[in-house]
Amino acid sequence: ELLRSVGAVSRLPRQRELLESGDPVLDLSYRRFKRLPPRVCRLMHLEKLYACGNSLRTLPDGISKLQGLRILALDFNKMEDVPPAVCQLTHLCRLYLGNNRLTMLPPELKNLKSLRCLWIESNYFQRFPRELYDLPHLKSLQIGDNRLKTLPSDLWRMEALRGLWLYGNRFETFPKVLLRMENLEILDIDRNKISEFPSLKRLRGLRLFSYDHNPVDEPPRVGEEVLVVGEGAAEFLEERRAEKERRRQEAEQRTVNLQLLECVCVCVCRCVCVCGCPPLLNTNSADQVSTI
């Protein structure tokens, strides 16, 4: 609580306060900073740093000393490049760089081998940054509201990816490479210009697909466990629910019919034994059936 209520540079916590807080987080968001206070670089035990909504263009090199950082949020600033010091924070798990002025990512980003979540939405990317291929544990990628028209054909190499947000870009056709990304669980492609979707049933891991605000006539075909969000999705989900209920009832009726048939067979067999007719040893034998 002490760290979250920091209101001025003079009130930045000391190392001991960080340790005693039990939650080593520093929130400097929306303080109109043009530069990050140098004293922040001395907080060696800091794990979470939020500096959103300022006017930062870069970060001091001393930030690279904060090797305990796990979360770094730099959304809504004025950064045109990823600060070099960020690429030295090798234990980062989550990095938020949305709503800046980025057009590319540096090759040094590959140093962030622990990164699992990256948000770079609302920037100026015209091409998908291949530097992301070198992040083996990246599970969540938010790259919506950029200027992408295509995706690289080898995007499937990002096998760890589970969530991909592509909303608000400039796709006119559905990127075929996505059909090879069977580990995806969340796919958001809202607000593009896609007029037709292929069947997505091969994406067996998919659980949520959002396609709203695309010029399509009907929802795409997806697996039965997938929640879809978009024009006509409510009707589609209701029809799918009704169809599942119909199949369930049919399956129950088949089970009842089989049970009745088994009862009939048992009764017939008992009658045969009582009247002295030969037992039915092989139900597939036409000779025995004709004898009875």
Backbone as JSON, one array per atom type, in Angstrom:
{
  "sequence": "ELLRSVGAVSRLPRQRELLESGDPVLDLSYRRFKRLPPRVCRLMHLEKLYACGNSLRTLPDGISKLQGLRILALDFNKMEDVPPAVCQLTHLCRLYLGNNRLTMLPPELKNLKSLRCLWIESNYFQRFPRELYDLPHLKSLQIGDNRLKTLPSDLWRMEALRGLWLYGNRFETFPKVLLRMENLEILDIDRNKISEFPSLKRLRGLRLFSYDHNPVDEPPRVGEEVLVVGEGAAEFLEERRAEKERRRQEAEQRTVNLQLLECVCVCVCRCVCVCGCPPLLNTNSADQVSTI",
  "N": [[0.84, -1.2, 0.0], [1.98, 1.2, 0.76], [3.79, 1.62, -1.34], [2.15, 1.82, -3.55], [0.94, 4.23, -3.19], [2.68, 6.23, -3.73], [3.42, 9.55, -4.34], [5.13, 11.55, -5.17], [8.47, 12.33, -6.28], [10.16, 12.64, -4.11], [9.13, 10.92, -2.3], [9.72, 8.35, -2.94], [10.15, 4.91, -2.23], [12.49, 3.36, 0.06], [15.08, 0.81, 0.01], [14.71, -0.9, 2.24], [12.05, -0.44, 2.89], [10.83, -1.48, 0.65], [11.37, -4.22, 0.95], [10.08, -4.76, 3.36], [7.48, -4.33, 2.68], [6.37, -6.55, 1.47], [5.26, -6.78, -1.0], [6.83, -5.99, -3.55], [6.33, -3.51, -5.39], [6.16, -0.71, -7.53], [4.38, 2.09, -8.38], [4.29, 4.45, -10.73], [2.59, 5.66, -12.44], [0.96, 7.94, -14.68], [2.08, 10.45, -13.85], [3.11, 12.53, -15.19], [5.77, 12.41, -15.88], [8.72, 13.11, -17.69], [11.11, 12.01, -17.68], [12.33, 9.11, -16.11], [12.65, 8.97, -12.6], [15.96, 8.96, -11.35], [16.48, 7.65, -8.95], [14.93, 5.42, -8.9], [16.38, 3.41, -10.06], [17.91, 2.4, -8.07], [16.5, 0.71, -6.56], [16.86, -2.24, -5.93], [15.46, -4.55, -5.32], [13.06, -4.43, -6.53], [10.17, -5.71, -8.08], [7.94, -5.24, -9.64], [7.14, -2.71, -11.84], [5.37, 0.09, -12.66], [4.88, 2.47, -15.04], [3.09, 3.89, -16.59], [1.32, 6.1, -18.88], [2.82, 8.49, -18.94], [5.24, 10.83, -20.19], [7.39, 9.56, -21.29], [10.26, 8.93, -23.24], [12.36, 7.25, -23.32], [14.3, 5.05, -21.18], [16.43, 5.26, -18.29], [19.78, 3.94, -18.41], [20.46, 2.66, -16.11], [18.31, 1.16, -15.31], [18.67, -1.42, -16.09], [19.92, -2.66, -14.02], [18.03, -3.6, -12.35], [17.45, -6.47, -11.84], [15.61, -8.06, -10.68], [13.15, -7.49, -11.65], [9.94, -8.44, -12.72], [7.61, -7.63, -13.9], [6.97, -5.05, -16.16], [5.54, -2.09, -16.99], [4.89, 0.11, -19.5], [3.01, 1.48, -20.92], [1.2, 3.89, -22.94], [3.05, 6.06, -23.41], [5.69, 7.93, -24.98], [7.41, 6.54, -26.62], [9.58, 5.74, -29.22], [11.28, 3.77, -29.75], [12.21, 0.63, -28.32], [13.55, 0.87, -25.15], [17.04, 0.32, -24.72], [17.94, -0.66, -22.25], [15.83, -2.16, -21.31], [15.95, -4.55, -22.67], [17.83, -5.92, -21.33], [16.81, -6.92, -19.07], [16.58, -9.75, -17.99], [14.89, -11.42, -16.57], [12.31, -10.68, -16.91], [8.83, -11.24, -17.07], [6.45, -10.18, -17.96], [5.74, -7.65, -20.25], [4.71, -4.49, -21.06], [3.99, -2.42, -23.64], [2.18, -0.96, -25.02], [0.34, 1.53, -26.95], [2.33, 3.42, -27.75], [4.92, 4.67, -29.87], [6.03, 2.81, -31.54], [7.68, 1.16, -34.23], [9.17, -1.01, -34.83], [10.93, -3.82, -33.4], [13.83, -4.34, -31.35], [16.72, -6.41, -32.13], [17.92, -7.29, -29.82], [15.92, -8.01, -28.14], [15.66, -10.68, -27.92], [17.0, -11.47, -25.7], [15.26, -11.66, -23.64], [14.38, -14.2, -22.43], [12.63, -15.24, -20.58], [10.21, -14.1, -21.0], [6.72, -14.05, -21.08], [4.41, -12.73, -21.63], [3.5, -10.21, -23.84], [2.61, -7.0, -24.7], [1.98, -4.98, -27.33], [0.18, -3.33, -28.52], [-1.62, -0.82, -30.43], [0.41, 0.67, -31.76], [2.74, 1.34, -34.39], [3.27, -0.76, -36.16], [3.96, -2.19, -39.25], [4.73, -4.54, -40.26], [4.87, -7.9, -39.14], [6.78, -8.43, -36.28], [9.6, -10.3, -36.52], [11.44, -10.75, -34.58], [10.22, -11.77, -32.42], [10.2, -14.47, -32.67], [12.32, -15.48, -31.31], [11.64, -15.74, -28.71], [11.08, -18.11, -26.67], [9.18, -18.82, -24.73], [6.95, -17.27, -24.96], [3.61, -16.69, -24.44], [1.37, -15.08, -24.62], [0.37, -12.67, -26.86], [-0.25, -9.44, -27.64], [-1.1, -7.57, -30.23], [-2.8, -5.85, -31.43], [-4.6, -3.18, -33.17], [-2.67, -2.08, -34.98], [-0.85, -1.87, -38.06], [-0.91, -4.1, -39.66], [-1.05, -6.19, -42.52], [-0.58, -8.7, -43.43], [0.59, -11.93, -42.27], [3.65, -13.58, -41.39], [4.58, -16.56, -43.15], [5.75, -18.53, -41.64], [4.91, -18.28, -39.07], [3.86, -20.19, -37.45], [5.93, -21.29, -36.07], [6.03, -20.23, -33.56], [5.35, -21.91, -31.2], [4.67, -21.93, -28.52], [2.74, -20.06, -28.17], [-0.37, -19.06, -26.92], [-2.41, -17.19, -26.73], [-3.53, -14.79, -29.04], [-3.87, -11.6, -30.19], [-5.2, -9.8, -32.72], [-6.79, -7.75, -33.49], [-8.22, -4.84, -35.1], [-6.42, -4.36, -37.23], [-5.26, -4.52, -40.64], [-6.15, -6.63, -42.19], [-7.37, -8.3, -45.03], [-7.92, -10.78, -45.9], [-8.22, -13.97, -44.33], [-5.43, -14.95, -42.46], [-3.7, -17.7, -43.56], [-1.72, -19.09, -42.22], [-2.46, -19.2, -39.6], [-4.06, -21.39, -39.35], [-2.38, -23.43, -38.88], [-1.6, -23.22, -36.33], [-2.16, -24.89, -33.91], [-2.11, -24.85, -31.17], [-3.2, -22.56, -30.25], [-5.39, -20.88, -28.04], [-6.89, -18.61, -27.64], [-8.06, -16.38, -30.0], [-8.24, -13.34, -31.47], [-9.61, -11.43, -33.87], [-10.99, -9.17, -34.44], [-12.5, -6.27, -36.02], [-11.32, -6.04, -38.65], [-10.98, -6.49, -42.22], [-12.06, -8.79, -43.23], [-13.83, -10.93, -45.27], [-14.55, -13.54, -45.46], [-14.27, -16.61, -43.77], [-12.23, -19.5, -43.25], [-12.86, -22.96, -42.34], [-12.37, -23.5, -38.92], [-12.04, -25.73, -37.46], [-9.9, -27.41, -37.23], [-8.25, -26.27, -35.4], [-7.72, -27.41, -32.61], [-7.21, -26.7, -30.0], [-8.47, -24.33, -29.6], [-10.45, -22.01, -27.78], [-11.71, -19.57, -27.57], [-12.92, -17.43, -30.0], [-12.9, -14.43, -31.62], [-14.5, -12.4, -33.9], [-15.75, -10.07, -34.53], [-17.16, -7.18, -36.21], [-16.25, -7.58, -38.85], [-16.73, -7.92, -42.37], [-18.54, -10.28, -42.75], [-20.88, -12.86, -43.7], [-21.82, -14.94, -42.18], [-21.15, -16.81, -39.15], [-17.89, -18.29, -38.6], [-16.96, -21.76, -39.05], [-16.4, -23.67, -36.26], [-14.91, -25.63, -33.58], [-16.88, -27.59, -31.24], [-16.5, -26.77, -28.63], [-15.79, -24.17, -28.66], [-16.1, -20.76, -27.9], [-17.68, -18.21, -29.6], [-17.49, -14.83, -30.74], [-19.19, -12.25, -32.21], [-20.87, -10.86, -35.15], [-23.95, -12.36, -35.53], [-23.22, -14.41, -33.88], [-24.59, -15.03, -31.51], [-26.99, -16.24, -32.35], [-25.89, -18.4, -33.68], [-24.62, -19.77, -31.56], [-26.85, -20.47, -30.04], [-28.21, -22.17, -31.8], [-26.29, -24.16, -31.96], [-26.29, -25.05, -29.33], [-28.89, -26.07, -29.15], [-28.71, -28.13, -31.03], [-26.79, -29.78, -29.82], [-28.26, -30.54, -27.58], [-30.32, -31.96, -28.81], [-28.86, -34.11, -29.91], [-27.97, -35.23, -27.55], [-30.35, -36.12, -26.38], [-31.12, -37.98, -28.3], [-29.06, -39.82, -28.01], [-29.54, -40.72, -25.42], [-32.01, -41.95, -25.83], [-31.28, -43.99, -27.57], [-29.74, -45.49, -25.82], [-31.68, -46.32, -23.99], [-33.26, -47.88, -25.71], [-31.45, -49.92, -26.36], [-31.15, -51.11, -23.87], [-33.74, -52.08, -23.48], [-33.82, -53.91, -25.58], [-31.88, -55.73, -24.75], [-33.14, -56.75, -22.51], [-35.31, -58.06, -23.72], [-33.93, -60.01, -25.2], [-32.81, -61.51, -23.14], [-35.12, -62.54, -21.96], [-36.11, -64.12, -24.08], [-34.08, -66.0, -24.32], [-34.34, -67.34, -21.87], [-36.86, -68.46, -22.12], [-36.42, -70.29, -24.18], [-34.73, -72.09, -22.91], [-36.46, -73.2, -20.99], [-38.44, -74.51, -22.48], [-37.05, -76.55, -23.62], [-35.71, -76.32, -26.02], [-32.77, -76.17, -28.14], [-29.97, -74.32, -26.81], [-29.06, -70.95, -27.66], [-26.15, -70.62, -28.95], [-24.52, -69.18, -30.65], [-25.18, -66.18, -31.82], [-24.82, -65.21, -34.3], [-25.17, -67.2, -36.04], [-26.87, -68.47, -38.69], [-28.11, -70.96, -38.97], [-28.79, -71.77, -36.35], [-30.59, -69.79, -35.66], [-32.64, -70.33, -37.49], [-33.44, -72.8, -36.54], [-34.66, -72.24, -34.08]],
  "CA": [[0.0, 0.0, 0.0], [2.9, 2.34, 0.8], [4.39, 1.84, -2.64], [1.13, 2.19, -4.52], [0.48, 5.59, -2.94], [3.77, 7.18, -3.96], [2.87, 10.7, -5.06], [6.16, 12.47, -5.64], [9.8, 11.72, -6.32], [10.75, 12.68, -2.78], [8.52, 9.88, -1.48], [10.06, 7.02, -3.44], [10.52, 4.06, -1.1], [13.86, 2.87, 0.17], [15.2, -0.64, -0.12], [14.12, -1.59, 3.39], [10.6, -0.34, 2.78], [10.43, -2.45, -0.37], [11.43, -5.56, 1.51], [9.08, -4.89, 4.41], [6.12, -4.22, 2.13], [5.89, -7.86, 1.09], [4.82, -6.72, -2.39], [7.76, -4.99, -4.09], [5.79, -2.9, -6.6], [6.21, 0.75, -7.55], [3.47, 2.62, -9.38], [4.57, 5.84, -11.08], [1.76, 5.94, -13.61], [0.24, 9.21, -14.82], [2.72, 11.49, -13.02], [3.64, 13.53, -16.12], [7.23, 12.32, -15.97], [9.41, 13.06, -18.98], [12.22, 11.1, -17.41], [12.13, 8.31, -14.91], [13.55, 9.4, -11.52], [17.15, 8.1, -11.24], [16.47, 6.86, -7.72], [14.26, 4.14, -9.15], [17.4, 2.42, -10.44], [18.57, 1.89, -6.86], [15.58, -0.21, -5.87], [17.32, -3.5, -6.5], [14.54, -5.65, -5.04], [11.79, -4.14, -7.19], [9.7, -6.78, -8.96], [6.9, -4.72, -10.54], [7.27, -1.27, -12.05], [4.35, 0.64, -13.54], [5.18, 3.87, -15.39], [2.19, 4.16, -17.72], [0.67, 7.39, -18.96], [3.71, 9.63, -18.76], [5.77, 11.32, -21.48], [8.72, 8.95, -21.39], [10.76, 8.55, -24.56], [13.31, 6.17, -23.09], [14.56, 4.79, -19.77], [17.86, 5.34, -17.97], [20.51, 2.67, -18.53], [20.52, 2.02, -14.8], [17.19, 0.23, -15.13], [19.15, -2.78, -16.34], [20.38, -3.22, -12.75], [16.88, -4.15, -11.62], [17.32, -7.82, -12.38], [14.49, -8.74, -10.05], [11.89, -7.08, -12.27], [9.15, -9.45, -13.4], [6.58, -6.92, -14.67], [7.31, -3.67, -16.51], [4.44, -1.5, -17.76], [5.28, 1.41, -20.07], [1.95, 1.87, -21.85], [0.8, 5.3, -23.04], [4.17, 6.99, -23.33], [6.05, 8.49, -26.28], [8.6, 5.8, -27.03], [9.69, 5.36, -30.62], [12.11, 2.56, -29.74], [12.28, -0.06, -27.04], [14.79, 1.27, -24.46], [18.03, -0.76, -24.67], [18.04, -1.24, -20.91], [14.74, -3.14, -21.13], [16.38, -5.82, -23.26], [18.78, -6.55, -20.42], [16.06, -7.41, -17.91], [16.42, -11.13, -18.45], [13.88, -12.16, -15.81], [10.98, -10.14, -17.18], [7.79, -12.17, -17.51], [5.41, -9.41, -18.64], [6.2, -6.35, -20.74], [3.59, -3.76, -21.65], [4.5, -1.29, -24.42], [1.08, -0.49, -25.86], [0.07, 2.96, -27.08], [3.54, 4.22, -27.91], [5.15, 5.03, -31.27], [6.97, 1.8, -32.02], [7.53, 0.62, -35.59], [9.96, -2.23, -34.91], [11.51, -4.3, -32.15], [15.27, -4.54, -31.51], [17.17, -7.81, -32.07], [18.3, -7.61, -28.45], [14.75, -8.49, -27.4], [15.82, -12.12, -27.75], [17.57, -11.72, -24.38], [14.17, -11.81, -22.66], [13.97, -15.6, -22.58], [11.57, -15.58, -19.62], [9.01, -13.32, -21.31], [5.53, -14.85, -21.37], [3.31, -11.86, -22.05], [3.97, -8.98, -24.47], [1.56, -6.17, -25.28], [2.51, -3.9, -28.18], [-0.97, -2.84, -29.26], [-1.74, 0.62, -30.68], [1.67, 1.25, -32.2], [2.76, 1.59, -35.84], [3.88, -1.9, -36.84], [3.42, -2.54, -40.56], [5.12, -5.93, -40.47], [4.96, -8.68, -37.91], [8.19, -8.45, -35.85], [10.16, -11.65, -36.43], [12.25, -10.87, -33.37], [9.43, -12.52, -31.44], [10.48, -15.9, -32.84], [13.39, -15.86, -30.39], [11.11, -15.76, -27.34], [10.53, -19.48, -26.67], [8.11, -19.05, -23.75], [5.9, -16.26, -25.12], [2.29, -17.32, -24.52], [0.32, -14.09, -24.88], [0.85, -11.56, -27.69], [-1.26, -8.43, -27.95], [-0.56, -6.73, -31.3], [-3.95, -5.22, -32.08], [-4.54, -1.75, -33.51], [-1.46, -1.71, -35.7], [-1.08, -1.7, -39.49], [-0.56, -5.36, -40.3], [-1.89, -6.68, -43.62], [-0.3, -10.12, -43.59], [1.42, -12.56, -41.25], [4.66, -14.43, -42.02], [4.12, -17.94, -43.37], [6.34, -19.42, -40.65], [4.48, -17.87, -37.73], [3.58, -21.42, -36.7], [7.09, -21.63, -35.25], [5.79, -19.76, -32.2], [4.53, -23.01, -30.7], [4.23, -21.7, -27.14], [1.7, -19.04, -28.16], [-1.72, -19.52, -26.58], [-3.34, -16.1, -26.99], [-3.06, -13.87, -30.08], [-4.84, -10.53, -30.44], [-4.88, -9.15, -34.0], [-7.9, -6.85, -33.8], [-7.92, -3.48, -35.52], [-5.35, -4.25, -38.21], [-5.73, -4.26, -42.0], [-6.28, -7.91, -42.9], [-8.52, -8.44, -45.93], [-8.15, -12.22, -45.97], [-7.79, -14.66, -43.11], [-4.07, -15.48, -42.63], [-3.75, -19.16, -43.57], [-0.76, -19.68, -41.29], [-3.13, -19.39, -38.32], [-4.65, -22.73, -39.35], [-1.35, -24.38, -38.46], [-1.26, -22.92, -34.95], [-3.16, -25.69, -33.21], [-2.04, -24.63, -29.73], [-3.89, -21.32, -29.89], [-6.61, -20.99, -27.26], [-7.63, -17.36, -27.84], [-7.73, -15.68, -31.25], [-9.1, -12.16, -31.62], [-9.33, -10.78, -35.15], [-12.02, -8.14, -34.59], [-12.25, -4.99, -36.69], [-10.5, -6.1, -39.85], [-11.81, -6.41, -43.43], [-12.14, -10.17, -43.7], [-15.2, -11.21, -45.72], [-14.8, -14.98, -45.45], [-13.39, -17.38, -42.88], [-12.2, -20.94, -43.48], [-13.21, -23.76, -41.17], [-11.34, -23.44, -37.88], [-12.2, -26.92, -36.63], [-8.62, -28.08, -37.01], [-7.61, -25.64, -34.24], [-8.34, -28.21, -31.56], [-7.03, -26.07, -28.7], [-9.17, -23.04, -29.57], [-11.56, -21.9, -26.84], [-12.39, -18.3, -27.8], [-12.63, -16.81, -31.29], [-13.65, -13.18, -31.77], [-14.38, -11.95, -35.29], [-16.73, -9.0, -34.67], [-16.86, -6.04, -37.09], [-15.7, -7.99, -40.14], [-17.86, -8.01, -43.31], [-18.87, -11.68, -43.04], [-22.32, -13.14, -43.72], [-22.18, -15.94, -41.17], [-20.02, -17.16, -38.28], [-17.02, -19.35, -39.11], [-17.14, -23.08, -38.46], [-15.43, -23.91, -35.2], [-15.2, -26.79, -32.76], [-18.05, -27.47, -30.37], [-16.16, -26.18, -27.34], [-15.29, -22.81, -28.89], [-17.0, -19.62, -27.74], [-17.46, -17.24, -30.68], [-18.0, -13.49, -30.48], [-19.28, -11.51, -33.46], [-22.18, -10.73, -35.78], [-24.61, -13.64, -35.73], [-22.68, -15.43, -32.99], [-25.59, -15.44, -30.53], [-27.88, -17.2, -33.01], [-25.09, -19.6, -33.94], [-24.42, -20.5, -30.31], [-28.14, -21.04, -29.65], [-28.44, -23.32, -32.68], [-25.37, -25.22, -31.58], [-26.77, -25.59, -28.06], [-30.07, -26.88, -29.44], [-28.26, -29.33, -31.72], [-26.16, -30.64, -28.83], [-29.32, -31.09, -26.75], [-31.0, -32.97, -29.62], [-28.0, -35.29, -29.98], [-27.95, -35.85, -26.23], [-31.6, -36.84, -26.2], [-31.08, -39.15, -29.18], [-28.15, -40.79, -27.41], [-30.25, -41.31, -24.28], [-33.05, -42.83, -26.36], [-30.6, -45.2, -28.07], [-29.35, -46.28, -24.66], [-32.91, -46.96, -23.49], [-33.64, -48.92, -26.67], [-30.53, -51.04, -26.21], [-31.49, -51.79, -22.62], [-34.97, -52.84, -23.73], [-33.47, -55.03, -26.44], [-31.17, -56.71, -23.93], [-34.15, -57.42, -21.68], [-36.04, -58.97, -24.6], [-33.05, -61.14, -25.52], [-32.71, -62.36, -21.94], [-36.4, -63.26, -21.83], [-36.18, -65.12, -25.14], [-33.14, -67.08, -23.98], [-34.9, -68.1, -20.75], [-37.97, -69.25, -22.65], [-35.85, -71.38, -24.94], [-34.21, -73.09, -21.98], [-37.59, -73.84, -20.31], [-39.19, -75.39, -23.39], [-36.21, -77.64, -24.06], [-35.06, -76.08, -27.31], [-31.31, -76.0, -27.99], [-29.56, -72.95, -26.47], [-28.53, -70.13, -28.74], [-24.74, -70.45, -28.63], [-23.89, -68.19, -31.53], [-26.27, -65.37, -32.37], [-24.53, -64.89, -35.69], [-25.35, -68.42, -36.83], [-28.19, -68.51, -39.36], [-28.7, -72.26, -38.75], [-29.41, -71.8, -35.03], [-31.75, -68.91, -35.69], [-33.72, -71.01, -38.21], [-33.91, -73.89, -35.69], [-35.58, -71.66, -33.12]],
  "C": [[0.87, 1.25, 0.0], [3.41, 2.66, -0.59], [3.37, 2.3, -3.66], [0.69, 3.64, -4.35], [1.57, 6.63, -3.13], [3.26, 8.33, -4.81], [3.92, 11.62, -5.61], [7.5, 11.76, -5.58], [10.4, 11.64, -4.93], [10.22, 11.56, -1.89], [8.8, 8.49, -2.02], [10.55, 6.17, -2.28], [12.0, 3.7, -1.11], [13.86, 1.35, 0.1], [14.5, -1.37, 1.03], [12.6, -1.57, 3.34], [10.06, -1.31, 1.74], [10.34, -3.85, 0.21], [10.34, -5.78, 2.55], [7.66, -4.87, 3.87], [5.53, -5.58, 1.8], [5.39, -7.93, -0.34], [5.64, -5.64, -3.08], [7.31, -4.42, -5.44], [5.84, -1.39, -6.45], [5.36, 1.25, -8.7], [3.73, 4.11, -9.58], [3.73, 6.26, -12.29], [1.09, 7.31, -13.51], [0.76, 10.29, -13.86], [3.36, 12.59, -13.87], [5.17, 13.54, -16.17], [7.68, 12.35, -17.42], [10.63, 12.16, -18.89], [11.91, 10.33, -16.13], [13.1, 8.77, -13.83], [14.72, 8.45, -11.36], [17.13, 7.2, -10.01], [15.78, 5.52, -7.9], [15.28, 3.05, -9.43], [18.14, 1.84, -9.24], [17.71, 0.87, -6.12], [15.79, -1.63, -6.39], [16.34, -4.65, -6.3], [13.17, -5.43, -5.69], [11.42, -5.28, -8.15], [8.67, -6.31, -9.98], [7.03, -3.21, -10.63], [6.25, -0.82, -13.08], [4.66, 2.12, -13.77], [4.34, 4.27, -16.6], [1.74, 5.63, -17.71], [1.55, 8.57, -18.62], [4.14, 10.15, -20.13], [7.17, 10.79, -21.71], [9.04, 8.59, -22.83], [11.77, 7.42, -24.48], [13.41, 5.94, -21.59], [16.05, 4.92, -19.5], [18.52, 3.96, -18.05], [20.53, 1.91, -17.21], [19.38, 1.07, -14.52], [17.63, -1.21, -15.3], [19.68, -3.45, -15.07], [19.25, -3.9, -11.98], [16.56, -5.55, -12.12], [16.22, -8.63, -11.7], [13.15, -8.42, -10.68], [11.22, -8.26, -13.0], [8.09, -8.81, -14.31], [7.03, -5.49, -14.9], [6.22, -3.13, -17.44], [4.81, -0.09, -18.19], [4.24, 1.88, -21.08], [1.74, 3.39, -21.83], [1.95, 6.25, -22.71], [4.49, 7.46, -24.75], [7.3, 7.81, -26.84], [8.53, 5.41, -28.49], [10.53, 4.1, -30.78], [12.01, 1.92, -28.37], [13.59, 0.34, -26.37], [15.77, 0.11, -24.37], [18.11, -1.44, -23.31], [16.98, -2.3, -20.67], [15.18, -4.51, -21.61], [17.43, -6.53, -22.42], [18.11, -7.09, -19.16], [15.65, -8.86, -18.17], [15.37, -11.94, -17.7], [12.47, -11.61, -16.0], [10.03, -11.24, -17.64], [6.72, -11.45, -18.31], [5.95, -8.03, -19.0], [5.06, -5.69, -21.5], [4.12, -2.49, -22.31], [3.42, -0.72, -25.33], [0.95, 1.02, -25.88], [1.34, 3.81, -26.97], [3.69, 4.55, -29.4], [6.11, 4.05, -31.93], [6.64, 1.37, -33.44], [8.28, -0.7, -35.76], [10.44, -2.6, -33.52], [12.99, -4.57, -32.36], [15.64, -6.02, -31.46], [17.5, -8.25, -30.65], [17.12, -8.12, -27.61], [14.86, -9.99, -27.13], [16.43, -12.48, -26.4], [16.49, -12.02, -23.34], [13.58, -13.22, -22.75], [12.85, -16.01, -21.64], [10.24, -14.92, -19.95], [7.86, -14.24, -21.73], [4.38, -14.02, -21.91], [3.88, -10.56, -22.6], [2.79, -8.26, -25.09], [2.2, -5.02, -26.04], [1.39, -3.36, -29.05], [-0.9, -1.32, -29.43], [-0.37, 1.27, -30.88], [1.6, 1.41, -33.72], [3.45, 0.46, -36.61], [3.17, -2.17, -38.17], [3.74, -3.98, -40.92], [5.19, -6.63, -39.12], [6.43, -8.79, -37.5], [8.72, -9.87, -35.65], [11.05, -11.84, -35.21], [11.52, -11.69, -32.29], [9.67, -14.02, -31.54], [11.51, -16.4, -31.83], [12.95, -15.86, -28.94], [10.38, -17.09, -27.13], [9.35, -19.7, -25.73], [6.97, -18.04, -23.88], [4.55, -16.94, -25.34], [1.2, -16.35, -24.95], [0.9, -12.92, -25.65], [-0.32, -10.67, -28.08], [-0.66, -7.47, -28.98], [-1.7, -6.12, -32.11], [-3.72, -3.75, -32.35], [-3.17, -1.33, -34.02], [-1.8, -1.63, -37.19], [-0.73, -2.96, -40.28], [-1.56, -5.73, -41.38], [-1.73, -8.19, -43.82], [0.46, -10.62, -42.37], [2.46, -13.42, -41.96], [4.2, -15.88, -42.09], [4.7, -18.92, -42.36], [5.99, -19.01, -39.22], [4.19, -19.08, -36.84], [4.74, -21.85, -35.82], [6.92, -21.18, -33.8], [4.84, -20.74, -31.5], [4.01, -22.79, -29.29], [3.04, -20.75, -27.06], [0.33, -19.65, -27.89], [-2.77, -18.45, -26.86], [-2.76, -15.11, -27.98], [-4.17, -12.88, -30.4], [-4.39, -9.74, -31.66], [-5.95, -8.14, -34.4], [-7.39, -5.5, -34.32], [-6.71, -3.34, -36.42], [-5.96, -4.08, -39.6], [-5.81, -5.54, -42.84], [-7.53, -7.9, -43.77], [-8.86, -9.9, -46.17], [-7.63, -12.86, -44.68], [-6.4, -15.26, -43.33], [-4.05, -17.01, -42.49], [-2.81, -19.79, -42.55], [-1.41, -19.93, -39.93], [-3.75, -20.78, -38.21], [-3.65, -23.79, -38.92], [-0.99, -24.2, -36.98], [-2.28, -23.58, -34.02], [-3.12, -25.53, -31.7], [-2.76, -23.36, -29.29], [-5.17, -21.62, -29.12], [-7.5, -19.77, -27.43], [-7.14, -16.71, -29.12], [-8.74, -14.57, -31.46], [-8.7, -11.44, -32.9], [-10.44, -9.78, -35.49], [-11.53, -6.98, -35.47], [-11.16, -5.07, -37.77], [-11.44, -6.04, -41.06], [-11.96, -7.78, -44.07], [-13.59, -10.51, -44.03], [-15.54, -12.7, -45.68], [-13.78, -15.67, -44.56], [-13.39, -18.84, -43.29], [-12.7, -21.67, -42.23], [-12.05, -23.74, -40.18], [-11.38, -24.69, -36.99], [-10.88, -27.64, -36.37], [-7.85, -27.47, -35.84], [-8.21, -26.25, -32.98], [-8.19, -27.58, -30.17], [-7.85, -24.81, -28.52], [-10.36, -23.07, -28.61], [-12.34, -20.6, -27.02], [-11.95, -17.73, -29.14], [-13.52, -15.59, -31.46], [-13.41, -12.62, -33.17], [-15.29, -10.74, -35.56], [-16.22, -7.88, -35.58], [-15.96, -6.43, -38.26], [-16.89, -8.18, -41.08], [-18.19, -9.44, -43.73], [-20.38, -11.89, -42.95], [-22.74, -14.11, -42.62], [-20.95, -16.28, -40.34], [-19.16, -18.26, -38.91], [-17.33, -20.67, -38.41], [-16.01, -23.34, -37.47], [-15.81, -25.18, -34.45], [-16.31, -26.52, -31.77], [-17.74, -26.78, -29.06], [-15.74, -24.72, -27.47], [-16.4, -21.79, -28.68], [-16.67, -18.62, -28.84], [-18.13, -15.93, -30.34], [-18.01, -12.72, -31.8], [-20.7, -11.46, -33.98], [-22.78, -12.11, -36.06], [-24.15, -14.73, -34.77], [-23.72, -15.93, -32.0], [-26.53, -16.49, -31.12], [-27.15, -18.52, -33.26], [-24.94, -20.43, -32.68], [-25.72, -21.15, -29.84], [-28.47, -22.26, -30.5], [-27.54, -24.49, -32.3], [-25.81, -25.87, -30.26], [-27.97, -26.51, -28.29], [-29.69, -28.19, -30.13], [-27.6, -30.3, -30.75], [-27.21, -31.3, -27.94], [-30.07, -32.18, -27.51], [-30.18, -34.25, -29.69], [-27.95, -36.01, -28.64], [-29.2, -36.68, -26.0], [-31.64, -38.09, -27.07], [-30.18, -40.24, -28.59], [-28.81, -41.48, -26.22], [-31.31, -42.3, -24.76], [-32.44, -44.12, -26.9], [-30.2, -46.11, -26.91], [-30.55, -47.03, -24.08], [-33.33, -48.11, -24.4], [-32.75, -50.15, -26.55], [-30.83, -51.83, -24.94], [-32.75, -52.63, -22.77], [-34.68, -54.08, -24.57], [-32.76, -56.12, -25.67], [-32.16, -57.49, -23.06], [-34.94, -58.45, -22.5], [-35.22, -60.21, -24.9], [-32.93, -62.09, -24.34], [-33.97, -63.19, -21.76], [-36.52, -64.38, -22.85], [-35.29, -66.31, -24.8], [-33.7, -67.95, -22.86], [-36.04, -68.99, -21.22], [-37.47, -70.46, -23.42], [-35.38, -72.49, -24.02], [-35.35, -73.86, -21.31], [-38.29, -74.85, -21.21], [-38.34, -76.5, -23.97], [-35.57, -77.48, -25.4], [-33.57, -75.9, -27.12], [-30.95, -74.56, -27.7], [-28.94, -72.25, -27.67], [-27.08, -69.8, -28.43], [-24.1, -69.34, -29.43], [-24.98, -67.41, -32.23], [-26.03, -64.98, -33.8], [-24.78, -66.08, -36.62], [-26.76, -68.47, -37.4], [-28.89, -69.83, -39.09], [-29.44, -72.32, -37.42], [-30.66, -70.95, -35.0], [-32.92, -69.6, -36.36], [-34.29, -72.16, -37.38], [-34.94, -73.39, -34.69], [-36.86, -71.22, -33.8]]
}
